[in-house]
Amino acid sequence: MNNITKIYNQATPSQLAEGMSWYPEAYRICADLAEKFNYPIKSVVYALACLSPNNKWEQNIIDLVSLLKCSNLTAKIFNFENGYLDSFQGLSCRTFTKNVYKTAKILVTANTDILSGRKVRAFANNIFNPASEMVTIDGHALSIYLDKALSMKEANKLMYKGYGEAEQAYREESFQLGIRPYQLQA
């Protein structure tokens, strides 16, 4: 038995239920925000994922709402593309400026192909697609796979090398357990 299954088997019924419902709940939050601010649900999901690197979940939602409320995103994008790197400074976003820019572009253009990186694309897909077989390998998931506590810096270093292996291990274990890979990861 590998560490992924070991940790899964140690989870309480309440933790298992929370893991099973985490991505559907994230989708519900995005659907509510999409309706409230009149954006396509897919754009909101991918915008949320774009804001996620090094961002806590609660802050991720706050950052997303800040961008959804912003009435002049097109002007901010134009200014940023023309060298005004502080164009998004008035927003309360706590993630990387480049991610705020990409998020604004996703919301303005509805082009979700702007989203890059295996982890954030998997995260968006896991929220948007309940039949997803993708796995979001974040620092926590990588730590479980490696059976080693990792700092954020260590996880980021190992992520490029170990992502594919960890992803495959989560996928294989989830099939053995009869659940979706993202449910095991959550």
PyMOL commands that place a pseudoatom at each C-alpha (Angstrom):
pseudoatom trace, name=CA, resn=MET, resi=1, chain=A, elem=C, hetatm=0, pos=[0.000, 0.000, 0.000]
pseudoatom trace, name=CA, resn=ASN, resi=2, chain=A, elem=C, hetatm=0, pos=[1.438, 3.378, -0.945]
pseudoatom trace, name=CA, resn=ASN, resi=3, chain=A, elem=C, hetatm=0, pos=[1.192, 6.536, 1.151]
pseudoatom trace, name=CA, resn=ILE, resi=4, chain=A, elem=C, hetatm=0, pos=[-1.718, 7.981, -0.858]
pseudoatom trace, name=CA, resn=THR, resi=5, chain=A, elem=C, hetatm=0, pos=[-3.942, 5.029, 0.050]
pseudoatom trace, name=CA, resn=LYS, resi=6, chain=A, elem=C, hetatm=0, pos=[-2.588, 4.980, 3.607]
pseudoatom trace, name=CA, resn=ILE, resi=7, chain=A, elem=C, hetatm=0, pos=[-3.586, 8.630, 4.147]
pseudoatom trace, name=CA, resn=TYR, resi=8, chain=A, elem=C, hetatm=0, pos=[-6.960, 8.033, 2.469]
pseudoatom trace, name=CA, resn=ASN, resi=9, chain=A, elem=C, hetatm=0, pos=[-7.648, 5.090, 4.777]
pseudoatom trace, name=CA, resn=GLN, resi=10, chain=A, elem=C, hetatm=0, pos=[-6.813, 7.238, 7.834]
pseudoatom trace, name=CA, resn=ALA, resi=11, chain=A, elem=C, hetatm=0, pos=[-9.407, 9.871, 6.908]
pseudoatom trace, name=CA, resn=THR, resi=12, chain=A, elem=C, hetatm=0, pos=[-12.519, 10.169, 9.037]
pseudoatom trace, name=CA, resn=PRO, resi=13, chain=A, elem=C, hetatm=0, pos=[-15.961, 9.759, 7.414]
pseudoatom trace, name=CA, resn=SER, resi=14, chain=A, elem=C, hetatm=0, pos=[-16.408, 13.511, 7.684]
pseudoatom trace, name=CA, resn=GLN, resi=15, chain=A, elem=C, hetatm=0, pos=[-13.059, 14.173, 5.944]
pseudoatom trace, name=CA, resn=LEU, resi=16, chain=A, elem=C, hetatm=0, pos=[-13.961, 11.715, 3.186]
pseudoatom trace, name=CA, resn=ALA, resi=17, chain=A, elem=C, hetatm=0, pos=[-17.330, 13.417, 2.675]
pseudoatom trace, name=CA, resn=GLU, resi=18, chain=A, elem=C, hetatm=0, pos=[-15.620, 16.805, 2.530]
pseudoatom trace, name=CA, resn=GLY, resi=19, chain=A, elem=C, hetatm=0, pos=[-13.128, 15.511, -0.063]
pseudoatom trace, name=CA, resn=MET, resi=20, chain=A, elem=C, hetatm=0, pos=[-15.925, 14.083, -2.203]
pseudoatom trace, name=CA, resn=SER, resi=21, chain=A, elem=C, hetatm=0, pos=[-17.844, 17.361, -2.176]
pseudoatom trace, name=CA, resn=TRP, resi=22, chain=A, elem=C, hetatm=0, pos=[-14.943, 19.834, -2.410]
pseudoatom trace, name=CA, resn=TYR, resi=23, chain=A, elem=C, hetatm=0, pos=[-14.864, 20.257, -6.194]
pseudoatom trace, name=CA, resn=PRO, resi=24, chain=A, elem=C, hetatm=0, pos=[-18.672, 20.260, -6.632]
pseudoatom trace, name=CA, resn=GLU, resi=25, chain=A, elem=C, hetatm=0, pos=[-18.847, 22.953, -3.936]
pseudoatom trace, name=CA, resn=ALA, resi=26, chain=A, elem=C, hetatm=0, pos=[-16.155, 24.984, -5.719]
pseudoatom trace, name=CA, resn=TYR, resi=27, chain=A, elem=C, hetatm=0, pos=[-18.228, 24.669, -8.910]
pseudoatom trace, name=CA, resn=ARG, resi=28, chain=A, elem=C, hetatm=0, pos=[-21.345, 25.880, -7.052]
pseudoatom trace, name=CA, resn=ILE, resi=29, chain=A, elem=C, hetatm=0, pos=[-19.469, 28.937, -5.776]
pseudoatom trace, name=CA, resn=CYS, resi=30, chain=A, elem=C, hetatm=0, pos=[-18.294, 29.726, -9.318]
pseudoatom trace, name=CA, resn=ALA, resi=31, chain=A, elem=C, hetatm=0, pos=[-21.784, 29.181, -10.752]
pseudoatom trace, name=CA, resn=ASP, resi=32, chain=A, elem=C, hetatm=0, pos=[-23.273, 31.563, -8.187]
pseudoatom trace, name=CA, resn=LEU, resi=33, chain=A, elem=C, hetatm=0, pos=[-20.641, 34.204, -8.988]
pseudoatom trace, name=CA, resn=ALA, resi=34, chain=A, elem=C, hetatm=0, pos=[-21.069, 33.720, -12.740]
pseudoatom trace, name=CA, resn=GLU, resi=35, chain=A, elem=C, hetatm=0, pos=[-24.794, 34.314, -12.405]
pseudoatom trace, name=CA, resn=LYS, resi=36, chain=A, elem=C, hetatm=0, pos=[-24.392, 37.277, -10.041]
pseudoatom trace, name=CA, resn=PHE, resi=37, chain=A, elem=C, hetatm=0, pos=[-21.840, 39.078, -12.243]
pseudoatom trace, name=CA, resn=ASN, resi=38, chain=A, elem=C, hetatm=0, pos=[-23.139, 37.860, -15.621]
pseudoatom trace, name=CA, resn=TYR, resi=39, chain=A, elem=C, hetatm=0, pos=[-20.079, 35.911, -16.817]
pseudoatom trace, name=CA, resn=PRO, resi=40, chain=A, elem=C, hetatm=0, pos=[-19.916, 32.458, -18.444]
pseudoatom trace, name=CA, resn=ILE, resi=41, chain=A, elem=C, hetatm=0, pos=[-19.407, 29.783, -15.789]
pseudoatom trace, name=CA, resn=LYS, resi=42, chain=A, elem=C, hetatm=0, pos=[-16.374, 28.346, -17.589]
pseudoatom trace, name=CA, resn=SER, resi=43, chain=A, elem=C, hetatm=0, pos=[-14.667, 31.757, -17.590]
pseudoatom trace, name=CA, resn=VAL, resi=44, chain=A, elem=C, hetatm=0, pos=[-15.278, 32.160, -13.857]
pseudoatom trace, name=CA, resn=VAL, resi=45, chain=A, elem=C, hetatm=0, pos=[-13.938, 28.670, -13.081]
pseudoatom trace, name=CA, resn=TYR, resi=46, chain=A, elem=C, hetatm=0, pos=[-10.800, 29.226, -15.144]
pseudoatom trace, name=CA, resn=ALA, resi=47, chain=A, elem=C, hetatm=0, pos=[-10.350, 32.716, -13.681]
pseudoatom trace, name=CA, resn=LEU, resi=48, chain=A, elem=C, hetatm=0, pos=[-10.532, 31.217, -10.194]
pseudoatom trace, name=CA, resn=ALA, resi=49, chain=A, elem=C, hetatm=0, pos=[-7.895, 28.622, -11.110]
pseudoatom trace, name=CA, resn=CYS, resi=50, chain=A, elem=C, hetatm=0, pos=[-5.669, 31.315, -12.614]
pseudoatom trace, name=CA, resn=LEU, resi=51, chain=A, elem=C, hetatm=0, pos=[-5.665, 33.191, -9.308]
pseudoatom trace, name=CA, resn=SER, resi=52, chain=A, elem=C, hetatm=0, pos=[-4.860, 30.093, -7.254]
pseudoatom trace, name=CA, resn=PRO, resi=53, chain=A, elem=C, hetatm=0, pos=[-1.030, 29.771, -7.290]
pseudoatom trace, name=CA, resn=ASN, resi=54, chain=A, elem=C, hetatm=0, pos=[0.335, 30.502, -3.807]
pseudoatom trace, name=CA, resn=ASN, resi=55, chain=A, elem=C, hetatm=0, pos=[-3.100, 31.752, -2.752]
pseudoatom trace, name=CA, resn=LYS, resi=56, chain=A, elem=C, hetatm=0, pos=[-5.235, 30.372, 0.070]
pseudoatom trace, name=CA, resn=TRP, resi=57, chain=A, elem=C, hetatm=0, pos=[-8.736, 29.237, -0.961]
pseudoatom trace, name=CA, resn=GLU, resi=58, chain=A, elem=C, hetatm=0, pos=[-10.575, 31.981, 0.962]
pseudoatom trace, name=CA, resn=GLN, resi=59, chain=A, elem=C, hetatm=0, pos=[-8.309, 34.678, -0.493]
pseudoatom trace, name=CA, resn=ASN, resi=60, chain=A, elem=C, hetatm=0, pos=[-8.734, 33.141, -3.941]
pseudoatom trace, name=CA, resn=ILE, resi=61, chain=A, elem=C, hetatm=0, pos=[-12.488, 33.768, -3.743]
pseudoatom trace, name=CA, resn=ILE, resi=62, chain=A, elem=C, hetatm=0, pos=[-11.949, 37.334, -2.477]
pseudoatom trace, name=CA, resn=ASP, resi=63, chain=A, elem=C, hetatm=0, pos=[-9.539, 38.034, -5.350]
pseudoatom trace, name=CA, resn=LEU, resi=64, chain=A, elem=C, hetatm=0, pos=[-11.976, 36.606, -7.889]
pseudoatom trace, name=CA, resn=VAL, resi=65, chain=A, elem=C, hetatm=0, pos=[-14.866, 38.723, -6.588]
pseudoatom trace, name=CA, resn=SER, resi=66, chain=A, elem=C, hetatm=0, pos=[-12.632, 41.801, -6.722]
pseudoatom trace, name=CA, resn=LEU, resi=67, chain=A, elem=C, hetatm=0, pos=[-11.981, 41.188, -10.415]
pseudoatom trace, name=CA, resn=LEU, resi=68, chain=A, elem=C, hetatm=0, pos=[-15.601, 40.301, -11.186]
pseudoatom trace, name=CA, resn=LYS, resi=69, chain=A, elem=C, hetatm=0, pos=[-16.711, 43.611, -9.628]
pseudoatom trace, name=CA, resn=CYS, resi=70, chain=A, elem=C, hetatm=0, pos=[-14.139, 45.648, -11.581]
pseudoatom trace, name=CA, resn=SER, resi=71, chain=A, elem=C, hetatm=0, pos=[-15.869, 47.705, -14.262]
pseudoatom trace, name=CA, resn=ASN, resi=72, chain=A, elem=C, hetatm=0, pos=[-12.781, 48.662, -16.291]
pseudoatom trace, name=CA, resn=LEU, resi=73, chain=A, elem=C, hetatm=0, pos=[-10.910, 45.380, -16.827]
pseudoatom trace, name=CA, resn=THR, resi=74, chain=A, elem=C, hetatm=0, pos=[-10.396, 46.063, -20.534]
pseudoatom trace, name=CA, resn=ALA, resi=75, chain=A, elem=C, hetatm=0, pos=[-8.619, 49.344, -19.772]
pseudoatom trace, name=CA, resn=LYS, resi=76, chain=A, elem=C, hetatm=0, pos=[-6.481, 47.672, -17.107]
pseudoatom trace, name=CA, resn=ILE, resi=77, chain=A, elem=C, hetatm=0, pos=[-5.460, 44.942, -19.576]
pseudoatom trace, name=CA, resn=PHE, resi=78, chain=A, elem=C, hetatm=0, pos=[-4.613, 47.537, -22.240]
pseudoatom trace, name=CA, resn=ASN, resi=79, chain=A, elem=C, hetatm=0, pos=[-2.519, 49.559, -19.786]
pseudoatom trace, name=CA, resn=PHE, resi=80, chain=A, elem=C, hetatm=0, pos=[-0.703, 46.466, -18.510]
pseudoatom trace, name=CA, resn=GLU, resi=81, chain=A, elem=C, hetatm=0, pos=[0.101, 45.330, -22.062]
pseudoatom trace, name=CA, resn=ASN, resi=82, chain=A, elem=C, hetatm=0, pos=[1.482, 48.788, -22.770]
pseudoatom trace, name=CA, resn=GLY, resi=83, chain=A, elem=C, hetatm=0, pos=[3.961, 48.771, -19.934]
pseudoatom trace, name=CA, resn=TYR, resi=84, chain=A, elem=C, hetatm=0, pos=[1.933, 50.069, -16.998]
pseudoatom trace, name=CA, resn=LEU, resi=85, chain=A, elem=C, hetatm=0, pos=[2.722, 47.124, -14.740]
pseudoatom trace, name=CA, resn=ASP, resi=86, chain=A, elem=C, hetatm=0, pos=[0.853, 48.610, -11.785]
pseudoatom trace, name=CA, resn=SER, resi=87, chain=A, elem=C, hetatm=0, pos=[-2.437, 48.656, -13.708]
pseudoatom trace, name=CA, resn=PHE, resi=88, chain=A, elem=C, hetatm=0, pos=[-4.042, 46.176, -11.301]
pseudoatom trace, name=CA, resn=GLN, resi=89, chain=A, elem=C, hetatm=0, pos=[-2.722, 47.821, -8.151]
pseudoatom trace, name=CA, resn=GLY, resi=90, chain=A, elem=C, hetatm=0, pos=[-6.093, 49.132, -6.950]
pseudoatom trace, name=CA, resn=LEU, resi=91, chain=A, elem=C, hetatm=0, pos=[-7.527, 45.617, -6.754]
pseudoatom trace, name=CA, resn=SER, resi=92, chain=A, elem=C, hetatm=0, pos=[-7.220, 43.590, -3.558]
pseudoatom trace, name=CA, resn=CYS, resi=93, chain=A, elem=C, hetatm=0, pos=[-5.618, 40.582, -5.269]
pseudoatom trace, name=CA, resn=ARG, resi=94, chain=A, elem=C, hetatm=0, pos=[-2.884, 38.819, -3.342]
pseudoatom trace, name=CA, resn=THR, resi=95, chain=A, elem=C, hetatm=0, pos=[-1.567, 36.562, -6.078]
pseudoatom trace, name=CA, resn=PHE, resi=96, chain=A, elem=C, hetatm=0, pos=[1.015, 37.283, -8.759]
pseudoatom trace, name=CA, resn=THR, resi=97, chain=A, elem=C, hetatm=0, pos=[0.349, 40.336, -10.962]
pseudoatom trace, name=CA, resn=LYS, resi=98, chain=A, elem=C, hetatm=0, pos=[0.816, 38.239, -14.105]
pseudoatom trace, name=CA, resn=ASN, resi=99, chain=A, elem=C, hetatm=0, pos=[-1.944, 35.904, -12.901]
pseudoatom trace, name=CA, resn=VAL, resi=100, chain=A, elem=C, hetatm=0, pos=[-4.248, 38.850, -12.209]
pseudoatom trace, name=CA, resn=TYR, resi=101, chain=A, elem=C, hetatm=0, pos=[-3.599, 40.031, -15.779]
pseudoatom trace, name=CA, resn=LYS, resi=102, chain=A, elem=C, hetatm=0, pos=[-4.326, 36.554, -17.213]
pseudoatom trace, name=CA, resn=THR, resi=103, chain=A, elem=C, hetatm=0, pos=[-7.467, 36.316, -15.095]
pseudoatom trace, name=CA, resn=ALA, resi=104, chain=A, elem=C, hetatm=0, pos=[-8.708, 39.653, -16.391]
pseudoatom trace, name=CA, resn=LYS, resi=105, chain=A, elem=C, hetatm=0, pos=[-8.070, 38.492, -19.966]
pseudoatom trace, name=CA, resn=ILE, resi=106, chain=A, elem=C, hetatm=0, pos=[-10.010, 35.271, -19.340]
pseudoatom trace, name=CA, resn=LEU, resi=107, chain=A, elem=C, hetatm=0, pos=[-12.961, 37.255, -17.989]
pseudoatom trace, name=CA, resn=VAL, resi=108, chain=A, elem=C, hetatm=0, pos=[-12.930, 39.854, -20.784]
pseudoatom trace, name=CA, resn=THR, resi=109, chain=A, elem=C, hetatm=0, pos=[-12.342, 37.470, -23.705]
pseudoatom trace, name=CA, resn=ALA, resi=110, chain=A, elem=C, hetatm=0, pos=[-13.824, 34.181, -22.384]
pseudoatom trace, name=CA, resn=ASN, resi=111, chain=A, elem=C, hetatm=0, pos=[-10.671, 32.560, -23.809]
pseudoatom trace, name=CA, resn=THR, resi=112, chain=A, elem=C, hetatm=0, pos=[-9.776, 29.844, -21.301]
pseudoatom trace, name=CA, resn=ASP, resi=113, chain=A, elem=C, hetatm=0, pos=[-6.743, 28.770, -23.378]
pseudoatom trace, name=CA, resn=ILE, resi=114, chain=A, elem=C, hetatm=0, pos=[-4.903, 31.661, -21.715]
pseudoatom trace, name=CA, resn=LEU, resi=115, chain=A, elem=C, hetatm=0, pos=[-4.603, 29.489, -18.618]
pseudoatom trace, name=CA, resn=SER, resi=116, chain=A, elem=C, hetatm=0, pos=[-1.259, 27.675, -18.558]
pseudoatom trace, name=CA, resn=GLY, resi=117, chain=A, elem=C, hetatm=0, pos=[0.540, 25.265, -16.283]
pseudoatom trace, name=CA, resn=ARG, resi=118, chain=A, elem=C, hetatm=0, pos=[-0.402, 21.671, -15.539]
pseudoatom trace, name=CA, resn=LYS, resi=119, chain=A, elem=C, hetatm=0, pos=[-1.558, 22.317, -11.995]
pseudoatom trace, name=CA, resn=VAL, resi=120, chain=A, elem=C, hetatm=0, pos=[-3.845, 25.274, -12.688]
pseudoatom trace, name=CA, resn=ARG, resi=121, chain=A, elem=C, hetatm=0, pos=[-5.291, 23.680, -15.831]
pseudoatom trace, name=CA, resn=ALA, resi=122, chain=A, elem=C, hetatm=0, pos=[-6.011, 20.486, -13.871]
pseudoatom trace, name=CA, resn=PHE, resi=123, chain=A, elem=C, hetatm=0, pos=[-7.527, 22.560, -11.048]
pseudoatom trace, name=CA, resn=ALA, resi=124, chain=A, elem=C, hetatm=0, pos=[-9.864, 24.358, -13.473]
pseudoatom trace, name=CA, resn=ASN, resi=125, chain=A, elem=C, hetatm=0, pos=[-10.786, 21.094, -15.176]
pseudoatom trace, name=CA, resn=ASN, resi=126, chain=A, elem=C, hetatm=0, pos=[-11.488, 19.376, -11.854]
pseudoatom trace, name=CA, resn=ILE, resi=127, chain=A, elem=C, hetatm=0, pos=[-13.887, 22.153, -10.863]
pseudoatom trace, name=CA, resn=PHE, resi=128, chain=A, elem=C, hetatm=0, pos=[-15.577, 22.505, -14.260]
pseudoatom trace, name=CA, resn=ASN, resi=129, chain=A, elem=C, hetatm=0, pos=[-15.815, 18.870, -15.336]
pseudoatom trace, name=CA, resn=PRO, resi=130, chain=A, elem=C, hetatm=0, pos=[-17.241, 16.332, -12.846]
pseudoatom trace, name=CA, resn=ALA, resi=131, chain=A, elem=C, hetatm=0, pos=[-16.072, 13.469, -15.102]
pseudoatom trace, name=CA, resn=SER, resi=132, chain=A, elem=C, hetatm=0, pos=[-12.486, 14.760, -15.072]
pseudoatom trace, name=CA, resn=GLU, resi=133, chain=A, elem=C, hetatm=0, pos=[-9.661, 12.243, -14.827]
pseudoatom trace, name=CA, resn=MET, resi=134, chain=A, elem=C, hetatm=0, pos=[-7.086, 15.000, -14.296]
pseudoatom trace, name=CA, resn=VAL, resi=135, chain=A, elem=C, hetatm=0, pos=[-5.361, 15.414, -10.945]
pseudoatom trace, name=CA, resn=THR, resi=136, chain=A, elem=C, hetatm=0, pos=[-4.395, 18.691, -9.299]
pseudoatom trace, name=CA, resn=ILE, resi=137, chain=A, elem=C, hetatm=0, pos=[-0.955, 18.013, -7.898]
pseudoatom trace, name=CA, resn=ASP, resi=138, chain=A, elem=C, hetatm=0, pos=[-0.317, 20.798, -5.413]
pseudoatom trace, name=CA, resn=GLY, resi=139, chain=A, elem=C, hetatm=0, pos=[2.288, 20.871, -2.650]
pseudoatom trace, name=CA, resn=HIS, resi=140, chain=A, elem=C, hetatm=0, pos=[0.015, 18.945, -0.287]
pseudoatom trace, name=CA, resn=ALA, resi=141, chain=A, elem=C, hetatm=0, pos=[-0.688, 16.182, -2.826]
pseudoatom trace, name=CA, resn=LEU, resi=142, chain=A, elem=C, hetatm=0, pos=[3.000, 15.954, -3.699]
pseudoatom trace, name=CA, resn=SER, resi=143, chain=A, elem=C, hetatm=0, pos=[3.924, 15.691, 0.001]
pseudoatom trace, name=CA, resn=ILE, resi=144, chain=A, elem=C, hetatm=0, pos=[1.484, 12.806, 0.426]
pseudoatom trace, name=CA, resn=TYR, resi=145, chain=A, elem=C, hetatm=0, pos=[2.763, 11.055, -2.689]
pseudoatom trace, name=CA, resn=LEU, resi=146, chain=A, elem=C, hetatm=0, pos=[6.400, 11.396, -1.575]
pseudoatom trace, name=CA, resn=ASP, resi=147, chain=A, elem=C, hetatm=0, pos=[5.509, 10.598, 2.066]
pseudoatom trace, name=CA, resn=LYS, resi=148, chain=A, elem=C, hetatm=0, pos=[7.532, 13.617, 3.101]
pseudoatom trace, name=CA, resn=ALA, resi=149, chain=A, elem=C, hetatm=0, pos=[6.615, 16.986, 4.593]
pseudoatom trace, name=CA, resn=LEU, resi=150, chain=A, elem=C, hetatm=0, pos=[7.632, 19.655, 2.085]
pseudoatom trace, name=CA, resn=SER, resi=151, chain=A, elem=C, hetatm=0, pos=[7.960, 23.398, 2.416]
pseudoatom trace, name=CA, resn=MET, resi=152, chain=A, elem=C, hetatm=0, pos=[6.361, 25.466, -0.338]
pseudoatom trace, name=CA, resn=LYS, resi=153, chain=A, elem=C, hetatm=0, pos=[9.821, 26.110, -1.779]
pseudoatom trace, name=CA, resn=GLU, resi=154, chain=A, elem=C, hetatm=0, pos=[10.718, 22.393, -1.792]
pseudoatom trace, name=CA, resn=ALA, resi=155, chain=A, elem=C, hetatm=0, pos=[7.359, 21.462, -3.327]
pseudoatom trace, name=CA, resn=ASN, resi=156, chain=A, elem=C, hetatm=0, pos=[7.776, 24.015, -6.111]
pseudoatom trace, name=CA, resn=LYS, resi=157, chain=A, elem=C, hetatm=0, pos=[11.263, 22.664, -6.856]
pseudoatom trace, name=CA, resn=LEU, resi=158, chain=A, elem=C, hetatm=0, pos=[10.124, 19.048, -6.978]
pseudoatom trace, name=CA, resn=MET, resi=159, chain=A, elem=C, hetatm=0, pos=[6.875, 19.792, -8.822]
pseudoatom trace, name=CA, resn=TYR, resi=160, chain=A, elem=C, hetatm=0, pos=[8.368, 19.848, -12.316]
pseudoatom trace, name=CA, resn=LYS, resi=161, chain=A, elem=C, hetatm=0, pos=[10.158, 16.539, -11.862]
pseudoatom trace, name=CA, resn=GLY, resi=162, chain=A, elem=C, hetatm=0, pos=[7.519, 14.697, -9.877]
pseudoatom trace, name=CA, resn=TYR, resi=163, chain=A, elem=C, hetatm=0, pos=[4.224, 15.976, -11.269]
pseudoatom trace, name=CA, resn=GLY, resi=164, chain=A, elem=C, hetatm=0, pos=[3.675, 13.233, -13.836]
pseudoatom trace, name=CA, resn=GLU, resi=165, chain=A, elem=C, hetatm=0, pos=[4.607, 10.433, -11.456]
pseudoatom trace, name=CA, resn=ALA, resi=166, chain=A, elem=C, hetatm=0, pos=[2.412, 11.805, -8.676]
pseudoatom trace, name=CA, resn=GLU, resi=167, chain=A, elem=C, hetatm=0, pos=[-0.462, 12.352, -11.108]
pseudoatom trace, name=CA, resn=GLN, resi=168, chain=A, elem=C, hetatm=0, pos=[-0.217, 8.750, -12.318]
pseudoatom trace, name=CA, resn=ALA, resi=169, chain=A, elem=C, hetatm=0, pos=[-0.048, 7.392, -8.759]
pseudoatom trace, name=CA, resn=TYR, resi=170, chain=A, elem=C, hetatm=0, pos=[-3.193, 9.332, -7.737]
pseudoatom trace, name=CA, resn=ARG, resi=171, chain=A, elem=C, hetatm=0, pos=[-4.964, 8.153, -10.885]
pseudoatom trace, name=CA, resn=GLU, resi=172, chain=A, elem=C, hetatm=0, pos=[-4.064, 4.482, -10.286]
pseudoatom trace, name=CA, resn=GLU, resi=173, chain=A, elem=C, hetatm=0, pos=[-4.996, 4.600, -6.602]
pseudoatom trace, name=CA, resn=SER, resi=174, chain=A, elem=C, hetatm=0, pos=[-8.308, 6.323, -7.318]
pseudoatom trace, name=CA, resn=PHE, resi=175, chain=A, elem=C, hetatm=0, pos=[-9.277, 3.581, -9.775]
pseudoatom trace, name=CA, resn=GLN, resi=176, chain=A, elem=C, hetatm=0, pos=[-8.434, 0.967, -7.126]
pseudoatom trace, name=CA, resn=LEU, resi=177, chain=A, elem=C, hetatm=0, pos=[-10.660, 2.837, -4.642]
pseudoatom trace, name=CA, resn=GLY, resi=178, chain=A, elem=C, hetatm=0, pos=[-13.485, 3.344, -7.162]
pseudoatom trace, name=CA, resn=ILE, resi=179, chain=A, elem=C, hetatm=0, pos=[-13.439, 7.153, -7.025]
pseudoatom trace, name=CA, resn=ARG, resi=180, chain=A, elem=C, hetatm=0, pos=[-12.335, 9.985, -9.303]
pseudoatom trace, name=CA, resn=PRO, resi=181, chain=A, elem=C, hetatm=0, pos=[-8.677, 11.068, -9.089]
pseudoatom trace, name=CA, resn=TYR, resi=182, chain=A, elem=C, hetatm=0, pos=[-9.684, 14.597, -8.028]
pseudoatom trace, name=CA, resn=GLN, resi=183, chain=A, elem=C, hetatm=0, pos=[-11.795, 13.165, -5.190]
pseudoatom trace, name=CA, resn=LEU, resi=184, chain=A, elem=C, hetatm=0, pos=[-8.770, 11.313, -3.862]
pseudoatom trace, name=CA, resn=GLN, resi=185, chain=A, elem=C, hetatm=0, pos=[-6.593, 14.414, -4.167]
pseudoatom trace, name=CA, resn=ALA, resi=186, chain=A, elem=C, hetatm=0, pos=[-9.156, 16.658, -2.434]
for i in range(1, 186): cmd.bond("trace and resi %d" % i, "trace and resi %d" % (i + 1))
show_as sticks, trace
zoom trace
